[in-house]
Amino acid sequence: MKVLKFGGSSVASSESIHKVIGIVKDRAAKNNIAVVVSALGGITDLLLAAGNLACKGDENYKDCFKTIEEKHLQIARALIPINNQSSVLGQVKKMLNKLETTLEGVFLINELSNKTSDKIVSYGELHSSFIISEALKNNGLDVGLKNAQELIITNNNFSNAAVKFDKTNSGIASFFKENKHKIVVLPGFVASTENGEATTLGRGGSDYTAAIVASAVDASILEIWTDVSGMYTANPQLVKEAFPIKNISYQEAMELSHFGAKVLYPPTIQPVLKKEIPICIKNTFDAQAEGTLITKVSSNTNPIKGISHIENMALITLEGSGMVGIPGFSKRLFGALSEQKINVSLITQASSEHSICIAISNHDVEKAKEAIDQEFSYEMEQHKVDPLSIEKNNAIIALVGDNMKSHQGISGKTFSTL
């Protein structure tokens, strides 16, 4: 069995969805497949905007809703033959009415909890999966639609819920064991608590849904369809000579993604990584392109697979003579940042323990400074620790490759180039 995931750019218009239908048709000729879809391109942002405007008592939320409604109805009309449109459009309108009622409730009470926000945002994937499943049926394919909220069970950490894998895996495995359809369409990103309350899986949620399903059914491969032909050796928008990497290891893919390659979000591949299920990154708009195959061990022996970078980073340095030989400084520093939910992208420490330097996002600087100043206020008053040194607007550049460790001279060449 294969699992295919199509992102927002792949389902942004009726034209792109026609390409998706062609790809699904091709894959279903030889395999049973699960198709995980994101919300139509741009819809998630519109849903979030509508919720936030409604919460502020701003009637402009109705304009956002109108745009959402028009886009779904227009795409449904373009994909479904006119003779079969009435029932499909009726169901789409019914779902839109529920969304409108939820937004009206937020507008009336001027409150938007994470729980309600999850409910609002989940309509994006629920709508797209229904429309796409109906479009596939009208192309003569054997298709079933399954709401992922009935399969993926999470805790109640709304907006970034943690999956309860025991219940989720057994539920998915038993569903697909009994499933008689050649193709099953599922909404990505959405899940629910054991009590049936809507939750979402956070950033990269649709990739995560696909990886969870692939792992639970022991899929032969997970294909992630997007708008680029795989992972590139560098950002092709910045480096004209960049080209797609044919084969890369899980670790290399995660490193490139961590340092800015946006094709893959690292946490999403954990379920398939454990089972060593290959991942293929493919281009919906150039289906014949080879793409990038991600496996446990790469067959490509080049020492450097790619160069990636993260922009808009700040370097924060905590230093002072009072830190030398005193245990606990690192723990306190990272504890203070953790409490503020600040992500640290890079860490260096002087061998003398005289200083610790970390890289964080620019927009977290003020929060980080306040937390660190508060944590080390006594040491700063006693002049054991210097005032924080902060440098904003930096970039981290990363060279990635499993085989770099066995090749001498790469770091020297890098620094001499710079």
C-alpha positions in Angstrom: 0.0 0.0 0.0 1.1 3.5 -0.8 0.3 6.7 1.1 0.2 10.0 -1.0 0.0 13.4 0.6 -0.9 16.5 -1.4 -0.2 20.0 0.1 -2.1 23.2 -0.2 -0.3 24.3 -3.4 -1.2 21.0 -5.0 -4.9 21.6 -4.3 -5.1 25.4 -4.7 -7.3 25.4 -7.8 -9.4 23.1 -10.0 -6.6 22.9 -12.5 -4.1 21.7 -9.9 -6.6 19.2 -8.5 -7.0 17.8 -12.0 -3.3 17.0 -11.9 -3.8 15.4 -8.5 -6.6 13.2 -10.0 -4.2 12.1 -12.8 -1.5 11.2 -10.3 -3.9 9.2 -8.1 -5.3 7.4 -11.1 -1.8 6.4 -12.1 -0.8 5.2 -8.6 -4.2 3.3 -8.1 -3.6 1.2 -11.2 -1.2 -1.0 -9.3 -1.7 -0.3 -5.6 -4.2 0.4 -2.9 -3.6 3.9 -1.8 -4.4 6.4 0.9 -4.6 10.0 -0.2 -4.1 12.7 2.5 -5.0 16.2 1.5 -4.4 19.7 3.0 -6.9 22.5 2.9 -7.3 24.3 -0.5 -4.4 26.7 -1.0 -4.8 29.9 1.2 -7.9 28.6 3.0 -6.2 27.9 6.4 -5.0 31.6 6.5 -8.5 32.8 5.7 -10.0 30.6 8.4 -7.6 31.9 11.0 -8.2 35.5 9.9 -12.0 35.0 10.0 -11.7 33.6 13.6 -9.5 36.5 14.8 -11.7 39.2 13.2 -14.8 37.6 14.7 -13.1 37.5 18.1 -12.4 41.2 17.9 -16.1 42.0 17.1 -15.0 43.0 13.5 -17.8 42.3 11.0 -15.1 41.9 8.3 -14.9 38.3 9.3 -18.0 37.9 7.0 -15.9 38.9 4.0 -13.3 36.2 4.9 -16.1 33.7 5.2 -17.6 34.8 1.8 -14.2 34.3 0.1 -13.9 30.8 1.7 -17.5 29.9 0.6 -17.0 31.2 -3.0 -13.7 29.3 -3.4 -15.1 26.0 -2.3 -18.2 26.3 -4.4 -16.3 27.4 -7.4 -13.9 24.5 -7.3 -16.6 22.0 -6.6 -18.5 23.3 -9.7 -15.4 23.1 -11.8 -14.6 19.5 -10.7 -18.0 17.8 -10.6 -20.1 17.2 -13.8 -23.2 19.4 -13.8 -25.6 16.4 -13.5 -24.0 15.3 -10.2 -23.5 18.7 -8.7 -26.6 19.2 -6.6 -25.8 16.6 -3.9 -22.2 17.6 -3.7 -22.9 21.4 -3.5 -25.6 20.7 -1.0 -23.1 18.9 1.3 -20.5 21.7 0.9 -23.1 24.3 1.8 -24.2 22.3 4.8 -20.6 22.2 6.1 -20.1 25.9 5.3 -23.3 26.7 7.3 -21.7 25.0 10.4 -18.6 27.0 9.9 -20.6 30.2 9.6 -22.5 29.4 12.8 -19.3 28.8 14.7 -17.9 32.1 13.5 -21.1 33.9 14.5 -20.7 32.4 18.0 -17.1 33.7 18.3 -18.3 37.2 17.1 -21.1 37.3 19.7 -19.0 36.4 22.7 -15.8 38.0 21.5 -13.7 35.0 22.6 -11.6 32.6 20.6 -10.1 29.7 22.6 -7.6 27.3 21.1 -10.3 24.7 21.2 -12.7 26.8 19.1 -9.8 27.8 16.8 -9.1 24.2 16.1 -12.7 23.6 15.2 -12.7 26.5 12.8 -9.4 25.6 11.1 -10.3 21.9 10.7 -13.1 22.9 8.2 -10.4 23.6 5.6 -9.3 19.9 5.4 -12.8 18.6 5.9 -14.0 20.6 2.9 -11.1 19.8 0.6 -11.1 16.0 1.4 -14.9 15.8 0.6 -14.6 17.8 -2.6 -11.5 15.9 -3.8 -13.1 12.5 -3.0 -16.2 13.4 -5.0 -14.1 14.6 -7.9 -12.2 11.2 -7.9 -15.5 9.3 -7.8 -16.7 11.3 -10.8 -13.6 10.2 -12.6 -14.7 6.6 -12.3 -12.4 5.6 -9.4 -13.3 3.4 -6.5 -13.0 5.9 -3.6 -13.9 6.0 0.0 -13.7 9.1 2.3 -12.6 8.7 5.9 -12.5 11.5 8.4 -9.1 11.4 10.1 -10.7 12.8 13.2 -12.2 9.3 13.7 -8.8 7.6 13.5 -6.1 10.0 15.0 -6.6 10.3 18.7 -4.8 13.0 20.6 -4.6 14.7 24.0 -6.5 18.0 24.5 -3.5 20.3 23.8 -5.5 22.3 21.3 -3.7 23.8 18.3 -0.7 21.5 18.8 -2.0 18.2 20.1 0.1 15.1 20.9 -1.0 11.9 19.3 -1.9 8.9 21.4 -0.2 6.3 19.2 -1.5 3.1 20.8 -5.2 3.9 20.1 -4.4 5.7 16.8 -2.3 2.9 15.3 -4.8 0.2 16.2 -7.7 2.3 14.9 -6.0 3.0 11.5 -4.8 -0.6 11.1 -8.2 -2.1 11.8 -10.0 0.5 9.5 -7.7 -0.3 6.5 -7.9 -4.0 7.2 -11.7 -3.8 6.7 -11.7 -1.2 4.0 -12.9 -2.4 0.6 -12.1 0.7 -1.5 -9.1 0.9 -3.8 -8.5 4.6 -2.8 -9.2 6.2 0.6 -9.1 10.0 0.9 -8.4 11.5 4.4 -8.1 15.1 5.6 -4.7 15.9 6.9 -3.8 18.1 10.0 -7.1 17.2 11.9 -7.6 14.8 14.8 -9.8 14.6 17.9 -9.6 13.9 21.6 -11.1 10.7 23.0 -14.2 12.7 23.8 -14.5 13.6 20.1 -13.4 17.3 20.4 -11.7 18.6 17.3 -7.9 19.1 17.6 -5.1 19.9 15.1 -1.6 18.6 14.8 0.3 21.9 14.5 2.8 23.0 11.9 3.4 20.4 9.2 0.2 18.6 10.3 -0.8 17.1 7.0 2.6 15.6 6.5 2.3 14.2 10.0 -1.1 12.7 9.3 0.4 11.0 6.2 3.4 9.7 8.1 1.1 8.4 10.9 -1.1 6.5 8.4 1.9 5.2 6.5 3.5 3.8 9.7 0.2 2.3 11.0 -0.4 0.3 7.7 3.3 -0.5 7.0 3.1 1.3 3.7 5.7 0.5 1.0 6.3 4.2 0.5 5.1 7.7 1.6 4.9 10.1 -1.3 4.8 13.8 -0.4 3.5 15.8 -3.4 4.3 19.5 -3.4 5.2 22.3 -5.9 9.0 21.6 -6.2 10.8 18.6 -7.7 12.3 17.3 -4.4 14.9 18.6 -1.9 17.5 20.8 -3.6 21.3 21.1 -3.0 20.5 24.8 -2.0 17.6 27.2 -2.2 17.0 27.4 -6.0 15.5 30.9 -5.6 19.0 32.1 -4.4 21.3 29.7 -6.1 20.7 29.2 -9.9 23.0 26.1 -10.0 21.0 24.2 -7.3 19.6 20.9 -8.4 17.3 18.2 -6.9 19.0 15.6 -4.7 18.1 12.1 -6.0 18.7 10.2 -2.8 19.3 11.4 0.8 19.2 9.8 4.3 16.6 10.5 6.9 19.2 12.3 9.1 20.4 14.5 6.2 16.8 15.4 5.3 16.0 16.3 8.9 19.2 18.5 9.1 18.4 20.3 5.9 14.8 20.8 7.0 15.9 22.0 10.5 18.1 24.6 8.8 15.5 26.1 6.6 14.6 23.7 3.7 10.8 24.0 3.8 9.9 20.9 1.8 9.7 18.7 4.9 9.0 19.5 8.6 11.3 17.2 10.7 8.9 16.0 13.4 6.5 14.8 10.7 8.7 12.0 9.5 9.3 10.4 12.9 6.6 7.7 12.5 8.0 6.5 9.2 11.6 6.8 10.3 11.1 4.2 13.0 9.8 1.7 10.5 12.3 2.7 7.8 9.5 3.5 5.3 11.0 5.4 2.3 9.7 8.9 1.7 9.6 10.4 -1.9 9.2 14.2 -2.4 7.5 14.7 -5.8 6.3 17.7 -7.8 2.5 17.7 -8.6 3.1 20.1 -11.5 5.9 17.9 -13.0 4.9 14.4 -12.1 7.6 12.8 -14.4 10.4 14.5 -12.5 12.4 12.0 -10.4 12.1 13.9 -7.1 14.0 13.1 -3.9 14.0 9.6 -2.3 14.6 9.7 1.5 15.8 6.4 2.9 17.7 5.1 6.0 21.0 5.1 4.1 21.7 7.2 1.1 23.3 5.6 -2.0 24.8 8.9 -2.9 28.3 9.0 -1.5 28.9 12.8 -2.0 30.3 14.2 1.3 28.0 17.3 1.0 24.4 16.7 0.1 23.1 20.3 0.5 23.6 23.7 1.9 20.7 25.3 3.9 20.2 28.4 6.0 17.9 30.1 8.5 17.5 33.9 8.3 16.4 36.4 10.9 18.3 34.8 13.8 19.7 36.5 16.9 22.9 35.4 18.8 22.6 35.7 22.6 25.7 35.4 24.7 25.7 34.8 28.4 29.2 35.1 29.9 31.1 36.0 33.0 34.0 34.9 35.2 31.5 33.7 37.8 30.4 30.9 35.5 33.7 29.1 35.4 33.6 25.8 37.2 30.1 26.4 38.7 27.6 23.7 37.7 24.0 24.5 36.8 24.3 27.6 34.6 23.4 25.8 31.4 20.4 24.1 33.1 19.1 27.4 34.4 19.6 29.2 31.0 17.8 26.6 29.0 15.1 26.1 31.7 14.3 29.8 31.5 14.0 29.7 27.7 11.9 26.5 27.9 9.4 28.0 30.2 8.8 30.8 27.6 8.6 28.1 24.8 11.6 29.6 23.0 13.2 27.3 20.4 17.1 27.3 20.4 18.5 26.5 17.0 22.2 26.5 17.8 24.4 26.2 20.9 28.1 26.8 21.5 30.0 26.8 24.8 33.5 28.0 25.5 35.7 25.1 26.8 36.5 27.2 29.9 32.7 27.4 30.6 33.2 31.2 30.6 30.4 31.8 28.0 27.4 30.1 26.4 26.2 31.4 23.0 22.8 30.5 21.6 20.9 31.3 18.4 17.2 32.0 18.5 14.6 33.7 16.2 14.7 37.5 16.1 11.1 37.7 17.2 11.9 35.8 20.5 14.7 38.2 21.6 12.7 40.5 23.9 11.0 37.5 25.6 14.4 35.7 26.0 16.2 38.7 27.4 13.5 39.3 30.0 13.5 35.6 31.0 17.4 35.4 31.2 17.8 38.7 33.0 15.3 37.6 35.6 16.9 34.1 36.1 20.4 35.6 36.5 19.5 38.9 38.2 21.5 38.0 41.4 24.7 37.0 39.5 24.4 40.2 37.3 24.1 42.4 40.4 27.2 40.7 41.9 29.0 41.2 38.6 29.6 37.4 38.3 27.7 37.4 35.0 27.9 40.2 32.4 24.8 41.9 30.9 23.5 39.9 27.9 25.2 40.4 24.6 22.6 40.4 21.7 23.3 40.5 18.0 20.2 40.5 15.8 19.6 39.9 12.1 22.0 37.0 11.5 21.7 33.9 9.4 22.8 30.3 10.2 24.4 28.5 7.2 24.6 24.7 7.4 26.5 22.2 5.2 24.8 18.9 5.5 26.1 15.4 4.6 26.5 12.1 6.5 29.9 11.5 4.8 31.4 14.8 5.8 32.9 13.2 8.9 35.2 11.0 6.9 36.4 13.7 4.5 39.2 16.0 5.7 39.4 19.7 4.7 35.7 20.5 4.2 35.5 23.0 7.1 38.8 24.6 5.9 37.4 24.9 2.4 34.2 26.4 3.7 35.9 29.0 5.9 38.4 30.0 3.2 35.5 30.4 0.7 33.7 32.7 3.2 
